[in-house]
C-alpha cells in the first residue's frame, strides 16, 4: 500500500498556505474555503473540492488551524475553521519564504530588465 | 507516529464523514438556488466534491500507524484462516502446548531449586563462610553442616567484610513425651538469625540474641505450617508449651508462611536457639552453616581474602582433641572462604542438578520435534494454498506482506500453544515435585511463576514460532503466480525443492527421536538394573527402625541391657522371624568410618556395631569363621567380622581369621584392637549405587560410646505395616517413654532411588512422545508424497504395475528417510550420551544393545507410519486418478 504521488503532493505547500491565507480574516467552513481557493487559483489547485479536506485535517493536526461546529449563513450545520496563533505565525513565515522563492525564480527567468 | 491520533482514528473518520455530508448539503442547496433540478443538483455537488470514500481513506491513513494496522489485519486474517481448519489448529496448538509445557515445567523446577533467591530481605547480600575444599570427612558431618560451633564462636565478630553474621543448623529431633513422641524438623539458629534475615513474625515475636543462653533451651518459634497443623493456630505465649527433647519450651512466635529457613526444598517445624551446654562444645561435629550480609563494596574475593588471613588463628584455636598429629596438622591448614548464598543451600542441587538440566535438554528436543512437525504441516498447508497466494501476488500484494501474513498465523499458533503450555506447566511442575517427594519428606518448593519462568516461556514461544513459521512462510511467498495458476488444481511443477525441505524435517525428527529413545531406554534400563540389583543382603520382608529411650532416665550402664530386653520383646512379637540392633542401617545413606592399622597397612574401614543375629536377619552368609554370639560381651576380647574388600585391600588377600585391626583414636573412640573372627562376602554399604568399601562389623556389646538409642533391623513374614504396628503397640504398652520409629526397608531403599525413577519415568514418557510425534510427521509426509504422485502411480498401475510394487516403491522412499535419520541419530546419541554417563547404573552410555533396540523400535514405528499411505496408494483406482487430470 505505497503512497502514490498526486497533484496535491506537489502543490501541497501552496495549498496549505492558501488555506491559511483564506482563514486569516476570520473563520470559514470547508465549502466556503473550497470556493475561495477555486476562485483565487483559477481551478488549478483544487480540481475536486474533496481534496481540500485531507489538507484541512493535516493543518488541524499540526494545530495551525482549529475547528468547531457552527451554523452557516443559510442556516445549515457546518464545520468552521479558524487560524490559531501558531497558524498565523506559520502563514507569515510561509508568505515571506514564498516571496523569496518567487523573487529568485523571477530573477532567473527574467534577468535584469533594464 | 502519533498514538493519540491513532487511538481516535475512528472518531475522526466519523467526524470527517459528517463534514463531507455537510459540504454536499451546502453545495446541493447552492445548486438548487442556482436553479438546477433537485436530482441534477445532488449529482453536480458530488461531481464537484470528488470521491468521498477516497478522501476519507486518505484522512484515515494519515491517522493510522501503518504497520500496526496491517499487523492487526494479519492477525485477524490469520485467526479466520485458522478457524477454517480447526483440525490443523488443534493438532498444532496441542503439540506446541505439550512441548512448551514440558519445557516450562522442568525450567520451573530448575528455577525453584537453583535460581530463585531466598524470600528474605536483600538476599543478594547473603554469603556463606565455608572451608575451601571441605573438611576431608573429619569428625561428624551433618547435612548443611560446614563448620563446628567452636569455629563459629572463634569467627565471632572478627570479619570486617560482614555487617552482620549468623549461624544455623538443621536436624531432626523429637517433640512430645514417650510413645506420643514425634520427630520434627528442627532449625537451630544463633540469636541474630531472624534479625539479620529480616524475617518478620507472623504472630508473637521471633528469636533474639537474648534467647540464646545456657542450656536447656526455654523458648522457640514454630513455622506457619507446623503452627497450623500441630498447634491448631493457638496464640503463642506462656500458654503454649512443647516438650522438645525432654525440655519444656515456650513457643513465643510464628514465622510467616513463605519463610522455610535457608535450605531450599525443605521446611522446618520448630526453630530453637543454640544453647551453651555445661560441658565444652564438641570440636569435631560439623553442624553449623555460617552466613552473613556482606558490607557494600565487599566482593566475594575480597571477603574471601580477609577470611583467609583470619583462618589460621581460627583453626589453631579450635583443634579437635584426641586426633593423631597428621589430622591435627591438616586441620590447622584449613582455609575459610566466602561463597554467594542468595539462593540459600539445597541438597536438591547436588541430587537433581544434572538430571534437571538433562531433562531440560530432552524436553527441548521434544519441542524441536514438535516444531519440525508443525513446519511440515505448514509446508503442506502452504502448498494447498498456492493458488490463493498466487492470486494475492497477482493482485499486487507484496511478498513481504504475504510472509508477514503467514507468520501471523504461526505467531497465533505459538501464542496459543504457549498460553496452554504455561497452564499445563503449572500442573506438570506440581506432578514433578510430587514425584521427587518421597513418603514422609514432602518437598517444599516454590514453583510459582516468576519473571524468569515467564521470560523462558516467551523465549520458547518466539523460538518455536521462528522455527516452524519462517521457512514455510518464506517458501510459500516465493510462489510464481503465473506458474501456480497455470498448473491447475494440483501443482505438478512446484515440488522438488519443497519436498526436500520436508524430507529434511522428517530426517531431523527421526534422528532426534532416536536420541530420545536411546536416552529413555538407557534410563529405564539403568533404573531396572538398580531395582533388580542384589545388594548382597535381604531387602524384602525387612522392617528397619530406630529406638530411643533418653526420656527413660536410665543410667548409662543399664543401656546395653535395656537394648537387649527391647530386642527380645521385638523378637517375641508374632510374625517376627529374627531381629537385630545395628548402629547403622545399610543402604540408606548413613555412614561411620574409622582409620585403621592392619599389620603394617594403614587405611580406613566402615564400622558397624551389631547384635548377634544381624547376619541371619539380613541374610548375609558368614563364609569364614563365625558370627557374633552372646559370649562376645563388653568384657571379652574385642572381635570383628570383615568383608572381602577389607580382606583384599587391607590384608592383601591373606587369610583374615586371627588377624587384628587397630583403630586410630578419635574423641570417645580410643584406639582399640579387634581380632578378626569371621568374614562375609561383599555387600553394598550405604548406597545401592556405590562401590563396596572395606567394612568391619563388631558386637553391639563392645560399642565404645553407646547412647540411649539404637537402630533396628527386623525380618518378618508379615506385611511391614502390620508387623510395625504390632511392635509399636507392644512397646508402647510396656515402655511408654521409648520412641519407636519403623518403616519398610525396601520402600526406604526405593525412595533413595527417586532421582533414577524420575529420570526413567520422564525420559521414557518423552521418548514415547517423541516417537509418536515422529510417527505423525512421517505419516504426514508419506501421505503427502503419495498424493502428489497420484498421477504417476495411476499410470504405473494402468500400465500393469503390481500393487505390491507400488507399496514397495513408497516404502523404499520411507526407508531411505529412516536410514538417514537413524544413522545421524545414532551419531548424535553417542555424542549426547556422554552427558548422561554419570547418571547411569550398570551400563555405559554407548551401550550397543540399547542403540540397536531404539533403532529397531523406531524402524517398526516408521514402517507402521508409512505402510498406511503406501497401501492407500496401491489401492488407487487408475481410472479415477487419471480421469482427474
Interface residues (C-beta under 8 A of the other chain):
Chain A: X1 X29 X30 X31 X34 X47 X48 X49 X50 X51 X53 X54 X57 X58 X61 X72 X74 X76 X77 X78 X79
Chain B: X2 X5 X12 X15 X16 X18 X19 X20 X22 X23 X25 X26 X27 X29 X48 X49 X50 X51 X52 X54 X55 X58 X59 X62 X66 X70
